[in-house]
């Protein structure tokens, strides 16, 4: 009975273990069954797998909503668990689309063939689950100990949104990435790709002895996870501005990220068509950041209004982008 009564971060331990078990099963099925062999994932398969992940997230969110309405689930800050989950999920999903372009650049720089990319992305999720968990736990601890931190989050989101609106995007050079430079300077790195392997044994150029070396696929995996951590600097404060309930924040984050990896292969070929989504996301960040100050000055905004505005802005940005770029020439997938 202790298992059912013990709590961690405001929720019964069995809820955390249950959610992580679901994630492990999904990853095992994805990596061990659907993509056991190294093969190139087509756009159709990418879309079908993405639809599965999104549908699963919707069902999970519906379960959260039902549990809250039935009185079986409460949130630490009194927010509606279902509304908070879906708002956080949609924001995280939309913000994560920006990752696609960066991930594509990383794979191109390290010359990773498409048939090995999905396996690297799925393994990357494991790193994301841990890193996001650490960031969210730290954020929750800060908010609980110092409630004024939410104002910093709000100001940061507003500043980030305004920056996205007025500052043009610059070209990114992966070769100048400090992580890439550090790893090449302090690790033995193979010049050749060795299939799906992250480490292999090769003869040392100086001594001839067999030594363990990292492959370009491992470097790509590390840089992708670092890039995701940087993107989390925007997304984690955004969802904490919606709810400070750690369980809702974490589950919404992870559910959105799980499906993004599958959607990558469809989006990578048409990421150029989502150019105007950036401005919609900027408005979402400004809205969410401003809501923190509004809540303290005028009273809490109805969660349903927050969800509606967020969803309207994101969908508006997606449809407007697709309409404006309908005549653009597709970009060949890497």
N, C-alpha and C positions, 0 to 999 in steps of 0.2 A: 504493500500500500504506500510505502514511502516514495516509490517511483511516481505515483499519481499525485502525491501531495507536494513534492519538492518543487520549488520555483527557481527560475533563472531569468533575470531581466524582466520581472513582472509577469511572466507566464509560466504555467506548469511545464516541467521539464519534458513531459511526454509530447507536448505540442512541438517543441523544438526538435526533438529526436524524430518525431513522426514526419515533420517537414523535410528534414535532412535525409531521411530514409527514402522519401518520395523522389528527391533530387538524385540520389545515388542510383535508384532503380531506373529513372529516366536516362541518366548518363550511361549506365551499363547497357541498357537496351539499345541506345543510340550508337554507342561506340562498339559494343561487342556483337550486336546483331545486324542492325541496319547498315553500318559502315565498317564491318569487320575487315573487308578487303579494301586495299588502296585503289580507289577508282575516282574518276572525276565526277563530281556531283553536277547534274544538269539543273537548269533553271526550274523545270517542272518539278523535279524531286525536291528542290530547295523550297519551292512554294508549298508543296504538299506537307513537307515536314514542318514548315513554319506554321501552316494552318493547324496542324496537330498541336504544336506547343501553345499557340495562342488560344485554341479551344480549351486546352487543359487549364491554362491560366484563368480563362473566363469561368470555367466550372469551379476552380479553386476559389476564385473571388466570390462566386455565387454562394459557395459554402460558408465563406467568412461572413457574407451579408446575412445569410439565414441564421447562423449561430448568434450574431449580434442581435438580430430582431427577436430571436427566441430567448434571449437572456442567457445563453450559454457562453457567450464571449463578451468581455468588456475591454475597453481600452484605458490605458493609464491616464490619458488626458481628456477622456470623455467624448472624443470625436467618434463619429459613426464609422465603425470598422470597415464596412463594405465600401462606403463612399471613399474613405481614405485609401483603401487598397487600390481601387480602380483608378483614382486620380494619380496616385503614385506610379502605378503600372504604366499608364499612358504617357506620363511625363518621362519616365525612365526609358520607355520604348522609343519615344521620339528623339530624346537626347542621344540615345545610343546609335541612331542612324548616322550621326556625325562620325562615329568610330569607323564606319565601313570604309570611308575614303582613306583614313590613316592606315587601317589594316591592309588595304590593297597596296598602298605605297610600301609598307614593310615587306610584304610577300614579294613584290616586284624587286625591291632592293636586294633581297637575299636569294632571288631567283628560285623561289619555291614553286614547283609545279602544282597545278590545281588538285591533282589526285592526292597530294599530301596535306593540303591546306586544311581540310575539314578536321582531320585527326588532330592537327596542332590547335585548332580553335576549340575543339571539345576538351582537350587537356588543359587549355587555357582557362576554361570555365572553372576547373578545380581551383586554380590559383585565384580567380575572381571571387569564388565563394568564400575563401579564407580572407583575402584582402578586404573585400567589402564588409565582411563580418567584423574585422578589426576596426575599420573606419566607423562603422555604424555604432559599435559598442563604445568607442571613444566619444563619438558625438552625443550618444545618449547620456553618458556619464557627465559630459560638460553641461548639457542642457538641464539635467537633474540637479547638478550642484550649483550651476550659475545660470538662472533662467534668462538673464540679459544676453546670453550668447545668441539667442534667437534673433535679437536685433542685429547682431553682427551678420548672421546668416542672411537676414532680410536685406541689409545694406549691400552685402556681397552679391546677392542675386540680382538686385536692381542695377548695380554697377556692371556686372557681367552682361546683363541683357542689353544695356545701353551700349556697351562696347561692341557687342555682336551686331548692333544696328548701324553703328557709325564707322567701325574700323574694318577695312577690307581684308579678306583672307590673304595670307601670303603663302608662297610656295614652301613646302617643307622638304628639307634635305636630310634624309635618314642617316647619311654618312657622317653628318655633323652631330648626330645625337650623342650626348655625353655618355649614355648607357652603352651604346655600341662601342664608342672609343674605349671606355673603361674595360669592357669585357675582352676586346681584342688585345688590350695591353696586358691584362692580368690572367688571361686564360689561354690554354692551347686550343686553337680553333682550326678545324679542318677546312681546307679550301673546297672540298667536294661534298656534295649532298649524298647521304647514305640511306636512301629510302626514307622510312618513317623513323629511323633511329635518331635519338637526341645525343647519344654519346657512342663513340667507337674507339677501337684501339688502332693506332697507327705508329709507324716507326718515327722516332724523334729525328729531325733533320741533322742534328749535331752529333748525337751519340749512337743513333741507330736502334736504340732500345725501344721496345713497344710501350707506348704511353697512352693514357686515356685522353681523348680530345673531344671537345664539343663540336657538333655539326651546325651548319647554318640554320637548320630547322630549330635547334634549341635556342640560338640567338634570336630568331624571329619570335619564338614563343615568349621569351623573356621581355622583349621590347613591346610586344602586344599587351602583356600584362601591365607593364609600366604605363603604357598609353592609357589603358583602361583605368588605372589608378588616378591618372591626371584628370580624365573625364569625370571620375567620381567626385572630384572636388566641386564640380557644379551640381551633379545630380543628387548627392547625399544631402547637402543643405536644402535643396529644393523640396525633397520629400519630408525632411524634418520640419519644413515650414507648413506642411499639410497636417502632419501628426507627429507627436513625439513618442508614440508607442513603438518600441523597438521591434517587436515581432512583426507588425504591419510594415514598417519601414524595410526590414530585411527581406521578408517574403515577396513584397512587391518588386524590390530590386532584382532579386534572383530570378523570379518568374519572367521578368522582362528580358533579362540577359540570356536565359536559357534558349529562348526562341530566336534571339538575334543572330546567334552563330549559324543556325540553320538558314536564316533569311539572307545571310551574307552573300551567297553565290548568286541570288537573284538581284540583290541590290547593287553588287559590285559592278554589274554590267550596265546599270542605269542610274548610278549615284549622281551623275551630272544633271539628271532631271529633277533632283530634289533641292536645287539651288535656293529657291525661295522659302524652303522650310526653315532655313536658318533664321529668317526674320520673324516667323511665327513662334519659333522656340524662344527668341529674344523677348517677344511680348509675353510669353508664358512666364519666363523668369521674372520679368518686371512685375507682372500681375501677382505671382506667388510671393515675391519679396515685399511688395506693397501691402499685401493682405496681412502680413504680420503686424505692421504699424497700424493699419485700419482696425484690426481686432482689438488692439490695446486702447485706441482713441475713441472709436465709435461703437465697439461691440463686435462679436464674432459674425463673420460672413456665413450665410447658410452653406453648409458643405455641398449641397446639391448645385448651388450656383457656381462654386469653385470647380466642381467636376464638369459642369456644362460649359463654362468659359474655356477651361483647359482643353476639353475635347473639341470644341468649336474652332479654337485657334489652330490646334494641331491638324485637324482634318482640312481646315481652310488652307493652311500652308501646303499640305500634300497635294490637294486637288488643284490649287492655283499653280503650283510648280509643274505638275504634269500637263496642265493646259498650256502654260507659257512655253514649255519646251517640247511640245508635241511634234514639232517639225525638226527637232535636233537629230543629228546623226548619232546612232548608238556608239558607245565607246567599247572597243573590243575588250573582253574579259582577259585578265592576266592568268 
